[in-house]
Amino acid sequence: MAERTARVTWNGTLFEGRGTIESVGSGAFGPLDVTWAARAEEPEGLTSPEELIAAAHASCFSMALSNGLAKEGAPAERLETSATVTFVPGTGITKIVLAVRGVVPGLDETGFVEQAQAAKAGCPVSKALAAVPEITLDATLA
């Protein structure tokens, strides 16, 4: 079992206030500033919960895909993954687009797409985000 933590401070109202992701348990990053404007309008050098979700989803998916490919006897040389999270104020997260481009010797496009679909369905972050109405995947071999 693993537990991960983050500590955040918020000051003020939602629209005029601002927050700081003070720290994460690993010490890997922080402090990072967050505001409503960075979330719903222009980031201007600040982060948002959705940007952090995109990073988490892309990395989790990549790990799951890497594992699946290795188990199939076709370990990836390289996986380049992006996740784009769409946030609609008043509605929430409405869409996530995962895109992966892989260098996988000995595997054809069909096999790669099948493994990518399995990783999308099986990665823990995908499962945690199951309430998102639309999660799509574009998987291609380089």
C-alpha positions as CSV (number, residue, x, y, z in Angstrom):
1,M,0.0,0.0,0.0
2,A,1.2,3.5,-0.8
3,E,-0.3,6.8,0.4
4,R,0.6,10.1,-1.2
5,T,-0.1,13.5,0.3
6,A,-0.3,17.1,-0.8
7,R,-0.8,20.3,1.3
8,V,-2.7,23.3,-0.1
9,T,-3.5,26.7,1.4
10,W,-6.3,28.8,-0.1
11,N,-7.0,32.5,0.8
12,G,-10.1,34.4,-0.2
13,T,-13.1,33.7,-2.3
14,L,-13.2,31.3,-5.3
15,F,-13.0,34.0,-7.9
16,E,-10.7,36.6,-6.3
17,G,-8.7,34.4,-4.0
18,R,-5.6,32.4,-4.7
19,G,-4.0,29.2,-3.4
20,T,-0.7,27.5,-3.2
21,I,0.1,23.9,-3.4
22,E,2.5,24.2,-0.6
23,S,4.1,20.8,-0.8
24,V,3.8,17.2,-1.8
25,G,4.9,14.4,0.4
26,S,7.8,13.3,-1.9
27,G,9.2,16.9,-2.1
28,A,9.2,16.6,-5.9
29,F,7.5,20.0,-6.4
30,G,5.9,22.9,-4.6
31,P,5.1,25.5,-4.0
32,L,2.8,26.0,-7.0
33,D,0.3,28.8,-7.2
34,V,-3.3,28.2,-8.3
35,T,-6.2,30.6,-9.0
36,W,-9.6,30.4,-10.5
37,A,-8.4,32.4,-13.5
38,A,-5.7,29.8,-14.1
39,R,-8.3,27.1,-13.9
40,A,-11.0,28.6,-16.1
41,E,-9.3,31.2,-18.2
42,E,-5.6,31.7,-18.9
43,P,-3.0,30.0,-16.8
44,E,-0.4,32.8,-17.0
45,G,2.3,30.7,-15.4
46,L,0.0,29.1,-12.7
47,T,-1.3,25.6,-12.5
48,S,-4.7,24.1,-12.0
49,P,-6.2,20.9,-10.6
50,E,-7.0,19.8,-14.2
51,E,-3.4,20.3,-15.3
52,L,-2.3,18.1,-12.4
53,I,-4.9,15.5,-13.3
54,A,-3.6,15.6,-16.9
55,A,-0.1,14.9,-15.6
56,A,-1.3,12.1,-13.4
57,H,-3.3,10.5,-16.1
58,A,-0.6,10.6,-18.7
59,S,2.0,9.2,-16.4
60,C,-0.3,6.4,-15.0
61,F,-1.4,5.4,-18.5
62,S,2.2,5.3,-19.7
63,M,3.2,3.0,-16.8
64,A,0.2,0.7,-17.5
65,L,0.9,0.6,-21.2
66,S,4.6,-0.1,-20.6
67,N,3.7,-3.0,-18.3
68,G,1.2,-4.4,-20.7
69,L,3.6,-4.3,-23.6
70,A,6.3,-5.9,-21.6
71,K,4.0,-8.7,-20.5
72,E,3.1,-9.3,-24.2
73,G,6.8,-9.7,-25.0
74,A,7.1,-6.4,-26.8
75,P,8.7,-3.9,-24.4
76,A,8.4,-0.3,-25.5
77,E,11.6,1.6,-26.4
78,R,9.7,4.9,-25.9
79,L,6.2,6.1,-25.2
80,E,5.3,9.7,-25.6
81,T,1.9,10.4,-23.9
82,S,-0.2,13.5,-23.5
83,A,-3.4,14.0,-21.7
84,T,-5.7,17.0,-22.3
85,V,-8.3,17.7,-19.7
86,T,-11.3,19.8,-20.6
87,F,-12.8,21.8,-17.7
88,V,-16.1,23.6,-18.1
89,P,-17.0,26.1,-15.3
90,G,-20.2,25.2,-13.7
91,T,-20.1,21.7,-15.2
92,G,-16.7,20.2,-14.3
93,I,-14.4,18.0,-16.2
94,T,-16.2,17.0,-19.4
95,K,-13.5,15.3,-21.4
96,I,-10.0,13.8,-21.3
97,V,-8.1,13.1,-24.5
98,L,-5.1,10.7,-24.2
99,A,-2.7,10.5,-27.0
100,V,0.3,8.1,-27.2
101,R,2.9,7.6,-29.8
102,G,5.1,4.6,-29.2
103,V,8.3,3.0,-30.5
104,V,7.7,-0.7,-29.9
105,P,9.9,-3.1,-31.9
106,G,8.2,-6.2,-33.0
107,L,4.6,-5.0,-32.6
108,D,2.2,-3.9,-35.2
109,E,-0.3,-1.0,-35.1
110,T,-3.3,-3.3,-34.2
111,G,-1.4,-4.9,-31.3
112,F,-0.3,-1.5,-30.0
113,V,-3.8,0.0,-30.1
114,E,-5.1,-3.1,-28.3
115,Q,-2.5,-2.7,-25.5
116,A,-3.2,1.0,-25.3
117,Q,-7.0,0.5,-25.0
118,A,-6.3,-2.1,-22.2
119,A,-4.0,0.4,-20.4
120,K,-6.6,3.2,-20.7
121,A,-9.2,0.9,-19.1
122,G,-6.9,-0.5,-16.5
123,C,-4.8,2.3,-15.2
124,P,-5.7,3.3,-11.6
125,V,-6.1,7.0,-12.6
126,S,-8.5,6.1,-15.5
127,K,-10.5,4.1,-13.0
128,A,-10.5,7.0,-10.5
129,L,-11.8,9.3,-13.3
130,A,-14.5,7.0,-14.5
131,A,-17.2,9.7,-13.9
132,V,-15.7,11.8,-16.7
133,P,-18.3,11.6,-19.5
134,E,-15.7,11.2,-22.3
135,I,-12.2,9.8,-22.2
136,T,-10.8,9.2,-25.7
137,L,-7.5,7.6,-26.9
138,D,-5.4,8.2,-30.0
139,A,-2.6,5.5,-30.2
140,T,-0.1,5.3,-33.0
141,L,3.3,3.7,-33.5
142,A,6.1,6.0,-34.6
